Amino acid sequence: MSILAWTWIITGTSFAAYIYIAYRSRAKTTGAFYAAEQSVPPILNGMATGADWMSAASFISMAGLISFLGRDGSFYLMGWTGGYVLLAMLFGPYLRKYGKFTIPQFMADRYYSNGIRVVALLCAIFVSFTYVAGQMRGVGVVFSRFMGVSINMGVIIGMALVFFYATLGGMKGITYTQVAQYCVLITAYLIPAIFISMQFTGVPIPQIGMGSTVSAGGAAILGDPSTQGKYLLDVLNGIQRDLGFANYTEGVRPRIDVWFIAMSLMIGTAGLPHILIRFFTVPKIRDARSSAGYALFFIALLYTTAPTVAVFARTNFIKTINNVKYESAPSWFKNWEKTKLVAWKDKNGDGIMQIAKGAWNDPKSKNEVKIDQDIMVLANPEIAKLPNWTVGLVGAGGLAAALSTAAGLLLVISAAVSHDLMKGIIKPNMSEKEELVWARAGAGGAVVIAGLFGIYPPGFVAQVVAFAFGLAAASFFPCILMGIFSKKTNKEGAMAGMITGIVFVAAYIIYFKFVNPAANNKDHWWLGISPEGIGTVGAVLNFIVMYVVSRMTPAPPQHIQDLVGSLRYPGKVKA
Amino acid sequence: MSTDHATKELLAYWNDNLVIIAVHLAVWFFVSFVCGIMFADQLDAAFRIGGMPLGFWFANQGSMIVFVIEIGTYVYMMNNLDKKYDVHEG
């Protein structure tokens, strides 16, 4: 059967499964819509969190991104996993004890202020829209690459599906479809990686294969018998040096910047509302703790595989393309040229493809080959000469990753509108039924806006992803942390700290990304910290301001201090 | 059930909890920020796991493996602590 047929079959089957699951778990109460009736078993919550977390970018782009960055790329790996340690120990169990539905609501109760609620819900909406814009585009791109429909049509199909299960099932529907989506995406990611590791090193576990020696079969694929028996990473380092790049296993970025980016991604992860609300959905506090562990385990399966894919794909790509006559290029290269993810421009007219430093379309550079980062994952099955069905599986996996993340984010937006804005501030007396209508309308409206972002992608999306993490790091993380671990932190402190963090991070990023992009390099950055890492500084400023202002203004009322006290013990505590 | 607790006992529970968190965060910081970033070059030069220099390994795999194990030990220790102070859920 052809690749196209397999793709349609696998994608169609998985979509039918998502729809069936969503229909079976439709929500009738706000408790079900916002928190899945607090009935999700921790292992399933771990899977759902994993699918929620791993986006189109994690699935399609991350391995390629790392393959260009070498060891420096590891800030993505550590940054996007280390946050779960913080979630498990600092947030999850206490938020579950609190037990309500949204992060703005927690902030409003803990800091006895609707002003905080407004700031928090605006942050939650901004962060979620920033993130969701890329997801719907991702759905469209996968559809167009694997199934030959237009990107816009792909976005519309994705919208219709998410619209159906997000408005019908709320958190409950989303959770169980995410469990299914996790299974699809992890299978789709691991199978090609395992096969490639086997072919190159004879080791079926990619994480070990990365540190192993090249097998006879591997050397044959690379077309270089001398590589046999050498460590794969040594081979790659040698290739890198030959082409004038730094060793793959060495870092070149200033260490302080790597440090701050990793920290910013970690605390940003721990402050992202769509991940935090997952802890409301489990039955018990000990389930909140363990589900963070399961989530990280399921995420680490993909995140420890990604750097191996990066190494295998980069080695193979350069070895089989560089200095090779275009006529004898491997068939996958010609297949993917149609998608413009790879391209070749014969600058010196010798009919041979040469890879070098610099951009392929820059006449001054000797580089003749365009390598889009996404190719490293998307072309993997063909590079490894895997059967056609695995190619279809990768398409379905990319869709699962994008759709599951989009759904989680849309729920945050919907709850911010219906629960925090309408019920919490504008119309507190509204009935549960009415609130559910607003929640569904909010989810529906958010899907449409997200879809429009997908069809008309605003140019600034890539620029503002740093914003989402920086903002979460500088606003939510410090305020929630102090809200749990410091009884004396009051609303004045929280408000002042949050505003300071947000304004600082926003100003820094806007300056370097929009006002003066020419200065966006390490010579102009403050202490050499890039806009991607500035969230760490914003968080520190938030902490300091919050602490100082809280000490200068009246302590929180006794019932708030008692509330904080009660969060710290799993059982019921008498005041 | 845990409705009536002396304040002192609850305080001791909370302090034990903070110690457990502090120890786990120290490990979290060490494997990622210290081994994976700050001293990665020195570790690279000192030791290799198969073809992987040690600092590179911490940055690409080791830190994440330790993170997963760490949450496991945290969950285990906290569940025991809940029982020791009898503050666990019914």
Interface residues (C-beta under 8 A of the other chain):
Chain A: R71 S74 F75 L77 M78 T81 G82 Y84 V85 L86 A88 M89 L90 P93 Q207 I208 M210 G211 S212 T213 Y231 L232 L233 D234 T249 E250 G251 R255 V258 W259 A262 M263 K284 I285 R286 R289 S290 A292 G293 L296 F297 A300 Y303 T304 P307 G565 R568 Y569 P570 G571 K572 V573 K574
Chain B: M1 S2 T3 D4 H5 L10 Y13 W14 N17 I21 H24 L25 W28 S32 F33 G36 I37 M38 A40 D41 D44 I49 G50 G51 M52 P53 G55 F56 W57 A59 N60 Q61 S63 M64 I65 F67 V68 E70 I71 G72 Y74 V75 M78 N79 D82 D86 V87 H88 E89 G90
